[in-house]
């Protein structure tokens, strides 16, 4: 999640955050960041699900068209002579 950030880098970031926000505001800032990350993850998961649904719908449409061609029917479902 954090990429290539190791423990020493994370420790420096936390110390800087403590100096900037102070010990009283730091938990509130942490909760706000956590909430924002959860919302971002939730939204990205919803978008991913919608894209996957569209892909599956398109695949089913292609399969239906292929079956209709193999059976010899046109788009209205009537037999083609």
PyMOL Python script that loads the backbone (N, CA, C, O; Angstrom):
from pymol import cmd

cmd.read_pdbstr("""\
ATOM      1  N   UNK A   1       0.823  -1.191   0.000  1.00  0.00           N
ATOM      2  CA  UNK A   1       0.000   0.000   0.000  1.00  0.00           C
ATOM      3  C   UNK A   1       0.865   1.252   0.000  1.00  0.00           C
ATOM      4  O   UNK A   1       0.552   2.218  -0.695  1.00  0.00           O
ATOM      5  N   UNK A   2       1.925   1.248   0.751  1.00  0.00           N
ATOM      6  CA  UNK A   2       2.769   2.432   0.846  1.00  0.00           C
ATOM      7  C   UNK A   2       3.923   2.400  -0.141  1.00  0.00           C
ATOM      8  O   UNK A   2       4.780   3.283  -0.105  1.00  0.00           O
ATOM      9  N   UNK A   3       3.968   1.422  -1.009  1.00  0.00           N
ATOM     10  CA  UNK A   3       5.032   1.361  -1.993  1.00  0.00           C
ATOM     11  C   UNK A   3       6.329   0.916  -1.364  1.00  0.00           C
ATOM     12  O   UNK A   3       6.379  -0.126  -0.710  1.00  0.00           O
ATOM     13  N   UNK A   4       7.370   1.685  -1.551  1.00  0.00           N
ATOM     14  CA  UNK A   4       8.694   1.332  -1.049  1.00  0.00           C
ATOM     15  C   UNK A   4       9.050   2.079   0.229  1.00  0.00           C
ATOM     16  O   UNK A   4      10.232   2.287   0.505  1.00  0.00           O
ATOM     17  N   UNK A   5       8.065   2.485   1.011  1.00  0.00           N
ATOM     18  CA  UNK A   5       8.346   3.191   2.258  1.00  0.00           C
ATOM     19  C   UNK A   5       8.672   2.151   3.324  1.00  0.00           C
ATOM     20  O   UNK A   5       7.858   1.278   3.626  1.00  0.00           O
ATOM     21  N   UNK A   6       9.845   2.254   3.875  1.00  0.00           N
ATOM     22  CA  UNK A   6      10.275   1.342   4.923  1.00  0.00           C
ATOM     23  C   UNK A   6       9.978   1.910   6.303  1.00  0.00           C
ATOM     24  O   UNK A   6       9.392   2.984   6.435  1.00  0.00           O
ATOM     25  N   UNK A   7      10.390   1.174   7.322  1.00  0.00           N
ATOM     26  CA  UNK A   7      10.142   1.600   8.698  1.00  0.00           C
ATOM     27  C   UNK A   7      10.814   2.932   9.033  1.00  0.00           C
ATOM     28  O   UNK A   7      10.170   3.782   9.648  1.00  0.00           O
ATOM     29  N   UNK A   8      12.076   3.156   8.660  1.00  0.00           N
ATOM     30  CA  UNK A   8      12.710   4.447   8.992  1.00  0.00           C
ATOM     31  C   UNK A   8      11.988   5.642   8.355  1.00  0.00           C
ATOM     32  O   UNK A   8      11.822   6.684   8.990  1.00  0.00           O
ATOM     33  N   UNK A   9      11.562   5.481   7.100  1.00  0.00           N
ATOM     34  CA  UNK A   9      10.856   6.575   6.436  1.00  0.00           C
ATOM     35  C   UNK A   9       9.509   6.838   7.102  1.00  0.00           C
ATOM     36  O   UNK A   9       9.111   7.990   7.278  1.00  0.00           O
ATOM     37  N   UNK A  10       8.806   5.762   7.473  1.00  0.00           N
ATOM     38  CA  UNK A  10       7.515   5.893   8.139  1.00  0.00           C
ATOM     39  C   UNK A  10       7.664   6.573   9.494  1.00  0.00           C
ATOM     40  O   UNK A  10       6.825   7.383   9.888  1.00  0.00           O
ATOM     41  N   UNK A  11       8.725   6.241  10.193  1.00  0.00           N
ATOM     42  CA  UNK A  11       8.998   6.852  11.492  1.00  0.00           C
ATOM     43  C   UNK A  11       9.240   8.357  11.338  1.00  0.00           C
ATOM     44  O   UNK A  11       8.739   9.146  12.140  1.00  0.00           O
ATOM     45  N   UNK A  12       9.996   8.758  10.327  1.00  0.00           N
ATOM     46  CA  UNK A  12      10.247  10.181  10.078  1.00  0.00           C
ATOM     47  C   UNK A  12       8.938  10.901   9.752  1.00  0.00           C
ATOM     48  O   UNK A  12       8.701  12.005  10.243  1.00  0.00           O
ATOM     49  N   UNK A  13       8.091  10.289   8.934  1.00  0.00           N
ATOM     50  CA  UNK A  13       6.803  10.896   8.590  1.00  0.00           C
ATOM     51  C   UNK A  13       5.949  11.080   9.843  1.00  0.00           C
ATOM     52  O   UNK A  13       5.326  12.128  10.016  1.00  0.00           O
ATOM     53  N   UNK A  14       5.913  10.079  10.713  1.00  0.00           N
ATOM     54  CA  UNK A  14       5.131  10.175  11.944  1.00  0.00           C
ATOM     55  C   UNK A  14       5.657  11.267  12.875  1.00  0.00           C
ATOM     56  O   UNK A  14       4.867  11.976  13.500  1.00  0.00           O
ATOM     57  N   UNK A  15       6.967  11.411  12.973  1.00  0.00           N
ATOM     58  CA  UNK A  15       7.546  12.455  13.819  1.00  0.00           C
ATOM     59  C   UNK A  15       7.201  13.830  13.264  1.00  0.00           C
ATOM     60  O   UNK A  15       6.853  14.734  14.024  1.00  0.00           O
ATOM     61  N   UNK A  16       7.294  13.996  11.958  1.00  0.00           N
ATOM     62  CA  UNK A  16       6.942  15.277  11.338  1.00  0.00           C
ATOM     63  C   UNK A  16       5.455  15.583  11.562  1.00  0.00           C
ATOM     64  O   UNK A  16       5.090  16.715  11.879  1.00  0.00           O
ATOM     65  N   UNK A  17       4.602  14.565  11.394  1.00  0.00           N
ATOM     66  CA  UNK A  17       3.164  14.767  11.623  1.00  0.00           C
ATOM     67  C   UNK A  17       2.892  15.152  13.073  1.00  0.00           C
ATOM     68  O   UNK A  17       2.033  15.992  13.343  1.00  0.00           O
ATOM     69  N   UNK A  18       3.618  14.545  14.002  1.00  0.00           N
ATOM     70  CA  UNK A  18       3.457  14.878  15.416  1.00  0.00           C
ATOM     71  C   UNK A  18       3.854  16.325  15.684  1.00  0.00           C
ATOM     72  O   UNK A  18       3.186  17.026  16.444  1.00  0.00           O
ATOM     73  N   UNK A  19       4.944  16.771  15.058  1.00  0.00           N
ATOM     74  CA  UNK A  19       5.380  18.153  15.237  1.00  0.00           C
ATOM     75  C   UNK A  19       4.417  19.150  14.601  1.00  0.00           C
ATOM     76  O   UNK A  19       4.178  20.224  15.151  1.00  0.00           O
ATOM     77  N   UNK A  20       3.862  18.794  13.438  1.00  0.00           N
ATOM     78  CA  UNK A  20       2.981  19.718  12.731  1.00  0.00           C
ATOM     79  C   UNK A  20       1.616  19.807  13.399  1.00  0.00           C
ATOM     80  O   UNK A  20       1.107  20.905  13.620  1.00  0.00           O
ATOM     81  N   UNK A  21       1.015  18.655  13.725  1.00  0.00           N
ATOM     82  CA  UNK A  21      -0.353  18.646  14.239  1.00  0.00           C
ATOM     83  C   UNK A  21      -0.434  18.626  15.760  1.00  0.00           C
ATOM     84  O   UNK A  21      -1.450  19.031  16.325  1.00  0.00           O
ATOM     85  N   UNK A  22       0.589  18.174  16.414  1.00  0.00           N
ATOM     86  CA  UNK A  22       0.569  18.096  17.873  1.00  0.00           C
ATOM     87  C   UNK A  22      -0.066  16.797  18.346  1.00  0.00           C
ATOM     88  O   UNK A  22      -0.780  16.131  17.596  1.00  0.00           O
ATOM     89  N   UNK A  23       0.204  16.446  19.596  1.00  0.00           N
ATOM     90  CA  UNK A  23      -0.279  15.154  20.099  1.00  0.00           C
ATOM     91  C   UNK A  23      -1.800  15.098  20.272  1.00  0.00           C
ATOM     92  O   UNK A  23      -2.372  14.008  20.247  1.00  0.00           O
ATOM     93  N   UNK A  24      -2.465  16.234  20.446  1.00  0.00           N
ATOM     94  CA  UNK A  24      -3.917  16.221  20.646  1.00  0.00           C
ATOM     95  C   UNK A  24      -4.676  16.054  19.330  1.00  0.00           C
ATOM     96  O   UNK A  24      -5.720  15.403  19.298  1.00  0.00           O
ATOM     97  N   UNK A  25      -4.169  16.626  18.262  1.00  0.00           N
ATOM     98  CA  UNK A  25      -4.852  16.571  16.962  1.00  0.00           C
ATOM     99  C   UNK A  25      -4.469  15.342  16.137  1.00  0.00           C
ATOM    100  O   UNK A  25      -5.189  14.991  15.202  1.00  0.00           O
ATOM    101  N   UNK A  26      -3.368  14.689  16.454  1.00  0.00           N
ATOM    102  CA  UNK A  26      -2.875  13.577  15.638  1.00  0.00           C
ATOM    103  C   UNK A  26      -3.877  12.426  15.529  1.00  0.00           C
ATOM    104  O   UNK A  26      -4.062  11.916  14.424  1.00  0.00           O
ATOM    105  N   UNK A  27      -4.539  11.982  16.609  1.00  0.00           N
ATOM    106  CA  UNK A  27      -5.525  10.903  16.447  1.00  0.00           C
ATOM    107  C   UNK A  27      -6.690  11.300  15.535  1.00  0.00           C
ATOM    108  O   UNK A  27      -7.178  10.486  14.752  1.00  0.00           O
ATOM    109  N   UNK A  28      -7.130  12.557  15.642  1.00  0.00           N
ATOM    110  CA  UNK A  28      -8.216  13.034  14.793  1.00  0.00           C
ATOM    111  C   UNK A  28      -7.801  13.038  13.321  1.00  0.00           C
ATOM    112  O   UNK A  28      -8.579  12.654  12.448  1.00  0.00           O
ATOM    113  N   UNK A  29      -6.585  13.470  13.057  1.00  0.00           N
ATOM    114  CA  UNK A  29      -6.064  13.485  11.691  1.00  0.00           C
ATOM    115  C   UNK A  29      -5.958  12.054  11.167  1.00  0.00           C
ATOM    116  O   UNK A  29      -6.296  11.787  10.014  1.00  0.00           O
ATOM    117  N   UNK A  30      -5.489  11.137  12.009  1.00  0.00           N
ATOM    118  CA  UNK A  30      -5.379   9.730  11.609  1.00  0.00           C
ATOM    119  C   UNK A  30      -6.735   9.137  11.262  1.00  0.00           C
ATOM    120  O   UNK A  30      -6.866   8.419  10.271  1.00  0.00           O
ATOM    121  N   UNK A  31      -7.745   9.436  12.076  1.00  0.00           N
ATOM    122  CA  UNK A  31      -9.091   8.935  11.781  1.00  0.00           C
ATOM    123  C   UNK A  31      -9.613   9.516  10.468  1.00  0.00           C
ATOM    124  O   UNK A  31     -10.231   8.802   9.678  1.00  0.00           O
ATOM    125  N   UNK A  32      -9.373  10.783  10.235  1.00  0.00           N
ATOM    126  CA  UNK A  32      -9.828  11.416   8.991  1.00  0.00           C
ATOM    127  C   UNK A  32      -9.159  10.796   7.773  1.00  0.00           C
ATOM    128  O   UNK A  32      -9.808  10.545   6.759  1.00  0.00           O
ATOM    129  N   UNK A  33      -7.883  10.556   7.878  1.00  0.00           N
ATOM    130  CA  UNK A  33      -7.156   9.927   6.765  1.00  0.00           C
ATOM    131  C   UNK A  33      -7.660   8.502   6.546  1.00  0.00           C
ATOM    132  O   UNK A  33      -7.852   8.082   5.405  1.00  0.00           O
ATOM    133  N   UNK A  34      -7.875   7.758   7.629  1.00  0.00           N
ATOM    134  CA  UNK A  34      -8.399   6.395   7.516  1.00  0.00           C
ATOM    135  C   UNK A  34      -9.769   6.364   6.866  1.00  0.00           C
ATOM    136  O   UNK A  34     -10.045   5.509   6.023  1.00  0.00           O
ATOM    137  N   UNK A  35     -10.634   7.303   7.261  1.00  0.00           N
ATOM    138  CA  UNK A  35     -11.976   7.371   6.681  1.00  0.00           C
ATOM    139  C   UNK A  35     -11.897   7.698   5.196  1.00  0.00           C
ATOM    140  O   UNK A  35     -12.624   7.114   4.393  1.00  0.00           O
ATOM    141  N   UNK A  36     -11.029   8.617   4.831  1.00  0.00           N
ATOM    142  CA  UNK A  36     -10.880   8.986   3.420  1.00  0.00           C
ATOM    143  C   UNK A  36     -10.365   7.808   2.599  1.00  0.00           C
ATOM    144  O   UNK A  36     -10.835   7.576   1.485  1.00  0.00           O
ATOM    145  N   UNK A  37      -9.404   7.063   3.140  1.00  0.00           N
ATOM    146  CA  UNK A  37      -8.878   5.895   2.428  1.00  0.00           C
ATOM    147  C   UNK A  37      -9.949   4.816   2.266  1.00  0.00           C
ATOM    148  O   UNK A  37     -10.031   4.177   1.217  1.00  0.00           O
ATOM    149  N   UNK A  38     -10.772   4.608   3.304  1.00  0.00           N
ATOM    150  CA  UNK A  38     -11.854   3.619   3.204  1.00  0.00           C
ATOM    151  C   UNK A  38     -12.860   4.021   2.122  1.00  0.00           C
ATOM    152  O   UNK A  38     -13.291   3.182   1.331  1.00  0.00           O
ATOM    153  N   UNK A  39     -13.228   5.292   2.089  1.00  0.00           N
ATOM    154  CA  UNK A  39     -14.161   5.773   1.074  1.00  0.00           C
ATOM    155  C   UNK A  39     -13.579   5.621  -0.327  1.00  0.00           C
ATOM    156  O   UNK A  39     -14.278   5.220  -1.257  1.00  0.00           O
ATOM    157  N   UNK A  40     -12.294   5.943  -0.472  1.00  0.00           N
ATOM    158  CA  UNK A  40     -11.641   5.803  -1.769  1.00  0.00           C
ATOM    159  C   UNK A  40     -11.629   4.346  -2.207  1.00  0.00           C
ATOM    160  O   UNK A  40     -11.925   4.041  -3.363  1.00  0.00           O
ATOM    161  N   UNK A  41     -11.290   3.447  -1.296  1.00  0.00           N
ATOM    162  CA  UNK A  41     -11.250   2.017  -1.611  1.00  0.00           C
ATOM    163  C   UNK A  41     -12.650   1.510  -1.962  1.00  0.00           C
ATOM    164  O   UNK A  41     -12.806   0.734  -2.905  1.00  0.00           O
ATOM    165  N   UNK A  42     -13.663   1.939  -1.217  1.00  0.00           N
ATOM    166  CA  UNK A  42     -15.040   1.522  -1.479  1.00  0.00           C
ATOM    167  C   UNK A  42     -15.484   1.986  -2.865  1.00  0.00           C
ATOM    168  O   UNK A  42     -16.075   1.220  -3.626  1.00  0.00           O
ATOM    169  N   UNK A  43     -15.194   3.240  -3.184  1.00  0.00           N
ATOM    170  CA  UNK A  43     -15.575   3.784  -4.483  1.00  0.00           C
ATOM    171  C   UNK A  43     -14.842   3.070  -5.612  1.00  0.00           C
ATOM    172  O   UNK A  43     -15.446   2.754  -6.637  1.00  0.00           O
ATOM    173  N   UNK A  44     -13.564   2.816  -5.439  1.00  0.00           N
ATOM    174  CA  UNK A  44     -12.818   2.134  -6.492  1.00  0.00           C
ATOM    175  C   UNK A  44     -13.300   0.698  -6.671  1.00  0.00           C
ATOM    176  O   UNK A  44     -13.313   0.197  -7.795  1.00  0.00           O
ATOM    177  N   UNK A  45     -13.697   0.023  -5.592  1.00  0.00           N
ATOM    178  CA  UNK A  45     -14.255  -1.328  -5.701  1.00  0.00           C
ATOM    179  C   UNK A  45     -15.590  -1.308  -6.447  1.00  0.00           C
ATOM    180  O   UNK A  45     -15.858  -2.193  -7.259  1.00  0.00           O
ATOM    181  N   UNK A  46     -16.430  -0.302  -6.175  1.00  0.00           N
ATOM    182  CA  UNK A  46     -17.709  -0.189  -6.874  1.00  0.00           C
ATOM    183  C   UNK A  46     -17.497   0.045  -8.360  1.00  0.00           C
ATOM    184  O   UNK A  46     -18.197  -0.542  -9.186  1.00  0.00           O
ATOM    185  N   UNK A  47     -16.547   0.888  -8.707  1.00  0.00           N
ATOM    186  CA  UNK A  47     -16.251   1.149 -10.115  1.00  0.00           C
ATOM    187  C   UNK A  47     -15.743  -0.121 -10.787  1.00  0.00           C
ATOM    188  O   UNK A  47     -16.126  -0.432 -11.915  1.00  0.00           O
ATOM    189  N   UNK A  48     -14.888  -0.844 -10.093  1.00  0.00           N
ATOM    190  CA  UNK A  48     -14.350  -2.095 -10.632  1.00  0.00           C
ATOM    191  C   UNK A  48     -15.480  -3.096 -10.882  1.00  0.00           C
ATOM    192  O   UNK A  48     -15.496  -3.758 -11.920  1.00  0.00           O
ATOM    193  N   UNK A  49     -16.424  -3.214  -9.943  1.00  0.00           N
ATOM    194  CA  UNK A  49     -17.547  -4.128 -10.112  1.00  0.00           C
ATOM    195  C   UNK A  49     -18.407  -3.736 -11.309  1.00  0.00           C
ATOM    196  O   UNK A  49     -18.834  -4.601 -12.074  1.00  0.00           O
ATOM    197  N   UNK A  50     -18.662  -2.444 -11.475  1.00  0.00           N
ATOM    198  CA  UNK A  50     -19.468  -1.983 -12.610  1.00  0.00           C
ATOM    199  C   UNK A  50     -18.789  -2.310 -13.937  1.00  0.00           C
ATOM    200  O   UNK A  50     -19.448  -2.733 -14.887  1.00  0.00           O
ATOM    201  N   UNK A  51     -17.484  -2.115 -14.001  1.00  0.00           N
ATOM    202  CA  UNK A  51     -16.745  -2.425 -15.231  1.00  0.00           C
ATOM    203  C   UNK A  51     -16.811  -3.913 -15.523  1.00  0.00           C
ATOM    204  O   UNK A  51     -17.016  -4.313 -16.669  1.00  0.00           O
ATOM    205  N   UNK A  52     -16.639  -4.746 -14.487  1.00  0.00           N
ATOM    206  CA  UNK A  52     -16.718  -6.193 -14.683  1.00  0.00           C
ATOM    207  C   UNK A  52     -18.114  -6.623 -15.134  1.00  0.00           C
ATOM    208  O   UNK A  52     -18.241  -7.520 -15.968  1.00  0.00           O
ATOM    209  N   UNK A  53     -19.171  -5.992 -14.590  1.00  0.00           N
ATOM    210  CA  UNK A  53     -20.530  -6.301 -15.022  1.00  0.00           C
ATOM    211  C   UNK A  53     -20.726  -5.966 -16.489  1.00  0.00           C
ATOM    212  O   UNK A  53     -21.347  -6.732 -17.226  1.00  0.00           O
ATOM    213  N   UNK A  54     -20.200  -4.825 -16.919  1.00  0.00           N
ATOM    214  CA  UNK A  54     -20.327  -4.431 -18.320  1.00  0.00           C
ATOM    215  C   UNK A  54     -19.575  -5.401 -19.231  1.00  0.00           C
ATOM    216  O   UNK A  54     -20.050  -5.735 -20.316  1.00  0.00           O
ATOM    217  N   UNK A  55     -18.417  -5.845 -18.792  1.00  0.00           N
ATOM    218  CA  UNK A  55     -17.641  -6.805 -19.589  1.00  0.00           C
ATOM    219  C   UNK A  55     -18.414  -8.107 -19.728  1.00  0.00           C
ATOM    220  O   UNK A  55     -18.483  -8.672 -20.820  1.00  0.00           O
ATOM    221  N   UNK A  56     -19.005  -8.597 -18.621  1.00  0.00           N
ATOM    222  CA  UNK A  56     -19.773  -9.841 -18.682  1.00  0.00           C
ATOM    223  C   UNK A  56     -21.008  -9.680 -19.560  1.00  0.00           C
ATOM    224  O   UNK A  56     -21.352 -10.592 -20.312  1.00  0.00           O
ATOM    225  N   UNK A  57     -21.680  -8.534 -19.476  1.00  0.00           N
ATOM    226  CA  UNK A  57     -22.855  -8.298 -20.312  1.00  0.00           C
ATOM    227  C   UNK A  57     -22.467  -8.311 -21.793  1.00  0.00           C
ATOM    228  O   UNK A  57     -23.188  -8.866 -22.622  1.00  0.00           O
ATOM    229  N   UNK A  58     -21.352  -7.710 -22.113  1.00  0.00           N
ATOM    230  CA  UNK A  58     -20.887  -7.692 -23.507  1.00  0.00           C
ATOM    231  C   UNK A  58     -20.526  -9.101 -23.967  1.00  0.00           C
ATOM    232  O   UNK A  58     -20.802  -9.471 -25.108  1.00  0.00           O
ATOM    233  N   UNK A  59     -19.907  -9.892 -23.079  1.00  0.00           N
ATOM    234  CA  UNK A  59     -19.567 -11.270 -23.433  1.00  0.00           C
ATOM    235  C   UNK A  59     -20.832 -12.086 -23.697  1.00  0.00           C
ATOM    236  O   UNK A  59     -20.871 -12.870 -24.644  1.00  0.00           O
ATOM    237  N   UNK A  60     -21.864 -11.911 -22.871  1.00  0.00           N
ATOM    238  CA  UNK A  60     -23.110 -12.634 -23.075  1.00  0.00           C
ATOM    239  C   UNK A  60     -23.776 -12.223 -24.389  1.00  0.00           C
ATOM    240  O   UNK A  60     -24.352 -13.060 -25.085  1.00  0.00           O
ATOM    241  N   UNK A  61     -23.696 -10.951 -24.722  1.00  0.00           N
ATOM    242  CA  UNK A  61     -24.266 -10.470 -25.978  1.00  0.00           C
ATOM    243  C   UNK A  61     -23.540 -11.113 -27.158  1.00  0.00           C
ATOM    244  O   UNK A  61     -24.175 -11.547 -28.119  1.00  0.00           O
ATOM    245  N   UNK A  62     -22.218 -11.172 -27.084  1.00  0.00           N
ATOM    246  CA  UNK A  62     -21.442 -11.802 -28.149  1.00  0.00           C
ATOM    247  C   UNK A  62     -21.771 -13.282 -28.275  1.00  0.00           C
ATOM    248  O   UNK A  62     -21.886 -13.795 -29.388  1.00  0.00           O
ATOM    249  N   UNK A  63     -21.922 -13.967 -27.163  1.00  0.00           N
ATOM    250  CA  UNK A  63     -22.252 -15.397 -27.176  1.00  0.00           C
ATOM    251  C   UNK A  63     -23.628 -15.606 -27.798  1.00  0.00           C
ATOM    252  O   UNK A  63     -23.813 -16.521 -28.600  1.00  0.00           O
ATOM    253  N   UNK A  64     -24.597 -14.761 -27.431  1.00  0.00           N
ATOM    254  CA  UNK A  64     -25.947 -14.866 -27.988  1.00  0.00           C
ATOM    255  C   UNK A  64     -25.928 -14.679 -29.498  1.00  0.00           C
ATOM    256  O   UNK A  64     -26.570 -15.434 -30.229  1.00  0.00           O
ATOM    257  N   UNK A  65     -25.190 -13.671 -29.968  1.00  0.00           N
ATOM    258  CA  UNK A  65     -25.097 -13.432 -31.403  1.00  0.00           C
ATOM    259  C   UNK A  65     -24.443 -14.614 -32.108  1.00  0.00           C
ATOM    260  O   UNK A  65     -24.870 -14.989 -33.200  1.00  0.00           O
ATOM    261  N   UNK A  66     -23.431 -15.198 -31.515  1.00  0.00           N
ATOM    262  CA  UNK A  66     -22.751 -16.341 -32.118  1.00  0.00           C
ATOM    263  C   UNK A  66     -23.680 -17.550 -32.195  1.00  0.00           C
ATOM    264  O   UNK A  66     -23.695 -18.264 -33.198  1.00  0.00           O
ATOM    265  N   UNK A  67     -24.450 -17.776 -31.138  1.00  0.00           N
ATOM    266  CA  UNK A  67     -25.387 -18.898 -31.128  1.00  0.00           C
ATOM    267  C   UNK A  67     -26.465 -18.684 -32.189  1.00  0.00           C
ATOM    268  O   UNK A  67     -26.827 -19.617 -32.906  1.00  0.00           O
ATOM    269  N   UNK A  68     -26.977 -17.457 -32.287  1.00  0.00           N
ATOM    270  CA  UNK A  68     -27.994 -17.167 -33.298  1.00  0.00           C
ATOM    271  C   UNK A  68     -27.460 -17.408 -34.700  1.00  0.00           C
ATOM    272  O   UNK A  68     -28.190 -17.912 -35.553  1.00  0.00           O
ATOM    273  N   UNK A  69     -26.225 -17.068 -34.956  1.00  0.00           N
ATOM    274  CA  UNK A  69     -25.632 -17.303 -36.273  1.00  0.00           C
ATOM    275  C   UNK A  69     -25.494 -18.792 -36.538  1.00  0.00           C
ATOM    276  O   UNK A  69     -25.752 -19.255 -37.650  1.00  0.00           O
ATOM    277  N   UNK A  70     -25.090 -19.541 -35.529  1.00  0.00           N
ATOM    278  CA  UNK A  70     -24.908 -20.979 -35.697  1.00  0.00           C
ATOM    279  C   UNK A  70     -26.240 -21.694 -35.913  1.00  0.00           C
ATOM    280  O   UNK A  70     -26.300 -22.665 -36.668  1.00  0.00           O
ATOM    281  N   UNK A  71     -27.291 -21.236 -35.272  1.00  0.00           N
ATOM    282  CA  UNK A  71     -28.598 -21.861 -35.409  1.00  0.00           C
ATOM    283  C   UNK A  71     -29.262 -21.435 -36.708  1.00  0.00           C
ATOM    284  O   UNK A  71     -30.150 -22.128 -37.205  1.00  0.00           O
ATOM    285  N   UNK A  72     -28.847 -20.320 -37.258  1.00  0.00           N
ATOM    286  CA  UNK A  72     -29.397 -19.836 -38.520  1.00  0.00           C
ATOM    287  C   UNK A  72     -30.564 -18.906 -38.340  1.00  0.00           C
ATOM    288  O   UNK A  72     -31.479 -18.894 -39.163  1.00  0.00           O
ATOM    289  N   UNK A  73     -30.555 -18.136 -37.295  1.00  0.00           N
ATOM    290  CA  UNK A  73     -31.637 -17.190 -37.043  1.00  0.00           C
ATOM    291  C   UNK A  73     -31.117 -15.767 -37.243  1.00  0.00           C
ATOM    292  O   UNK A  73     -29.931 -15.482 -37.075  1.00  0.00           O
ATOM    293  N   UNK A  74     -32.047 -14.889 -37.608  1.00  0.00           N
ATOM    294  CA  UNK A  74     -31.667 -13.493 -37.703  1.00  0.00           C
ATOM    295  C   UNK A  74     -31.910 -12.812 -36.363  1.00  0.00           C
ATOM    296  O   UNK A  74     -32.230 -13.493 -35.389  1.00  0.00           O
ATOM    297  N   UNK A  75     -31.771 -11.508 -36.281  1.00  0.00           N
ATOM    298  CA  UNK A  75     -31.874 -10.788 -35.014  1.00  0.00           C
ATOM    299  C   UNK A  75     -33.251 -10.856 -34.392  1.00  0.00           C
ATOM    300  O   UNK A  75     -33.362 -10.743 -33.171  1.00  0.00           O
ATOM    301  N   UNK A  76     -34.334 -11.040 -35.191  1.00  0.00           N
ATOM    302  CA  UNK A  76     -35.683 -11.126 -34.641  1.00  0.00           C
ATOM    303  C   UNK A  76     -35.996 -12.526 -34.129  1.00  0.00           C
ATOM    304  O   UNK A  76     -37.046 -12.732 -33.520  1.00  0.00           O
ATOM    305  N   UNK A  77     -35.134 -13.468 -34.355  1.00  0.00           N
ATOM    306  CA  UNK A  77     -35.377 -14.822 -33.896  1.00  0.00           C
ATOM    307  C   UNK A  77     -36.118 -15.672 -34.894  1.00  0.00           C
ATOM    308  O   UNK A  77     -36.568 -16.764 -34.549  1.00  0.00           O
ATOM    309  N   UNK A  78     -36.264 -15.204 -36.135  1.00  0.00           N
ATOM    310  CA  UNK A  78     -36.951 -15.963 -37.185  1.00  0.00           C
ATOM    311  C   UNK A  78     -35.953 -16.809 -37.930  1.00  0.00           C
ATOM    312  O   UNK A  78     -34.797 -16.425 -38.111  1.00  0.00           O
ATOM    313  N   UNK A  79     -36.419 -17.981 -38.367  1.00  0.00           N
ATOM    314  CA  UNK A  79     -35.553 -18.869 -39.150  1.00  0.00           C
ATOM    315  C   UNK A  79     -35.197 -18.247 -40.485  1.00  0.00           C
ATOM    316  O   UNK A  79     -36.048 -17.676 -41.167  1.00  0.00           O
ATOM    317  N   UNK A  80     -33.932 -18.364 -40.848  1.00  0.00           N
ATOM    318  CA  UNK A  80     -33.473 -17.879 -42.149  1.00  0.00           C
ATOM    319  C   UNK A  80     -33.404 -19.076 -43.071  1.00  0.00           C
ATOM    320  O   UNK A  80     -32.843 -20.108 -42.704  1.00  0.00           O
ATOM    321  N   UNK A  81     -33.969 -18.956 -44.272  1.00  0.00           N
ATOM    322  CA  UNK A  81     -34.015 -20.090 -45.218  1.00  0.00           C
ATOM    323  C   UNK A  81     -32.688 -20.317 -45.858  1.00  0.00           C
ATOM    324  O   UNK A  81     -32.544 -21.226 -46.676  1.00  0.00           O
TER     325      UNK A  81
END
""", "prot")
cmd.dss("prot")
cmd.show_as("cartoon", "prot")
cmd.util.cbc("prot")
cmd.orient("prot")
